[in-house]
């Protein structure tokens, strides 16, 4: 490992611009003639639109135009789609209702976009939006997924009777039922996974620019995957052909899944720019973000876990109802199915699993992937069940897990996944040691003297990252391949540009991707630039989500580096009249092994471009590209332990310590990996302790639509974290890395709820564990 | 419309704006200083924190007209002569930022926090003082570490360079 190579704790290259106010986010963009957009949104959760009258609004000062869905439809702009086909267990395809970018017939959730106002200033656009008269006929509302399935409930889409989108299953129902029937003990539990709002600190924004001269569109947008945005807007929404549409995702202020999807606003601003002849910028405010950014989670499940007389799990049966909101967002169908139920084996050797999942339309914002996407739901379900079982069986939670750990690899689970490598006992032991698990009883006794209830809880998670082998996901219904692309351009002076289809929105790719190059060629990371986020620069890519940038994106870079290295060695061998197989690259030089002959890196690069003296038949230049399609998912895993004190007087939970022991395989930059874990833990702890999206069930109004109502984790809600890593390298990618972006959010909620329920002696507690709920549960237990 | 004059990052500036224009929009739109961000509109998140006459304020809940005649420092004005301010340097050294969106407000808050506490800060105080700044990326762990490191380095002697 060089000082800037793989494994080095390198400070980030991108930090200077962010620290000095020079970041370039979408809302920072300004172009000549640019105007501002405000969306007229439905104040009702369900209503027919009788008419839209924008005449008064159009006449207001500064207003360029007001456009609605009829005009959009007349111009041939298509509906939004879900790009992952799921079939119900009866073989029928999922029931996808129409999602119009601007609704002109029916609105189905509060915030549904109805019209766009374009004006000289935001203030004037807001004033005019108030003057757009929309005549709504209110309809009955349903916000709860279980209720929406009942007879007689409001129907959202004619395509989906009883609001059922699909009724899907995985695993072996007969074998699972048989295991449960023969079990020595069955643990039964109902698990609720609370609905969350992702809340990246940068609200969504988009700037649509139509150039009539070239009939060309440019879209600046807050996207985690600009190429997917271009593909979808071109192929499905009919905005423009791909060669006439450039999508740029500049600096993006966090995503956590919510910026994967293509929302109505990007489409409408591009279209409105053509209609009005001016560039159109829209920036969400925070309430709009709460109303319209895709939410996460919202599952309700019943679980039966069957044990034999030796406390080994012999069967797991899960029935889940998942709320997908008013419309099917881009990847919404994959989250409660292939990203969820395929992880229900956890770290355990379970011979029989059956999961049934029903997804449901309700009058709420669309629900899609949020940090972890399905895997937090699986982990929470499994680890709450394991903890409950340990309590029922009277064994220690660590021992119950140890008895059931998978210990030989590869391991085929009954739910598709084939785990390639892992050492679950190592992370369990590391976490128990770091948390001084064995000293807990003394700490609990000491706390009791102070009148405090102290509890400890653990969670052993596994996740599938590096999404994903294209053929495999294609066979499961994905509409896209999930490879990644890279291009490595060596300039004539030896500096290097790496173009990647991955997108950085906080992950630090400008540093870690450059570390790969520094490691390979011994050049300083300052001589390496990472180029991403612009469809005119990078040919194609699938973007960043599912902890895939390392395992998939970096693997593509490695493949391209292999090709550059091979050609560079040929050139150097030719220049030094040596055999190509004797060339080694060290410290920025190409050397003939065992001699003092060497060519500096920049000289080899110059030779590639002057082309005065290249091997016979070699093309000039030094630029190589690669597409990398992963062979398997990767399987990060770990153990988290949380220790809390609950004040029985107030129900307030204080986190005393939080320990994370993760196995991410090989690590490129430990500082950045730790940062990813910290952030994930905060979001998981937020889910468990603070956060929850609430709709009024009577009228579908969003009650948590600002930071005054939705409890975001603050600094004093959280402790400093104790994090460590172990390493069983991933055998399926060239770097042996697994991914670390979501682990914290996946593993932490059950550890925290297990700790609180341990403290209060009552296992019945739902997230978020607010003081009121904890107080009630603690007193119900007594 | 009002004509407003103030000093921003040591330079006197004037601009026309609506009476209802917020200071953050005046800074971003009229002056083109886009380092100051809007994250919540309700003065919880702190992405918009700037210094007015040496004290940290939320520019999303201050009218531009209220700032007339005052001295404003934004994130762009913190680094002197191309050298990062010690708080900026500490954020970089301690990986106290990821996506960078909350960072300007965090840094401006931290500078004022260190000044007010004379460089005498502990973890609990830093966490309590960050009540008005939300970060979604870092879990605050490295932000707290960075502020404590900067505070220790500045030792109360070198307060904000403004």
Interface residues (C-beta under 8 A of the other chain):
Chain A: X11 X12 X14 X15 X16 X17 X18 X19 X20 X21 X22 X23 X24 X25 X27 X28 X30 X121 X122 X123 X199 X200 X201 X202 X203 X251 X252 X253 X254 X256 X283 X285 X286 X287 X505 X506 X507 X508 X671 X672 X674 X675 X678 X679 X680 X681 X682 X683 X706 X707 X708 X712 X713 X714 X715 X716 X718 X720 X721 X744
Chain B: X18 X20 X21 X25 X28 X32 X33 X34 X35 X36 X37 X38 X39 X40 X41 X42 X44 X45 X47 X74 X75 X76 X78 X79 X84 X88 X91 X92 X93 X95 X97 X98 X99 X100 X101 X102 X103 X104 X107 X123 X124 X126 X127 X128 X130 X131 X133 X134 X135 X136 X137 X138 X139 X140 X141 X142 X143 X144 X145
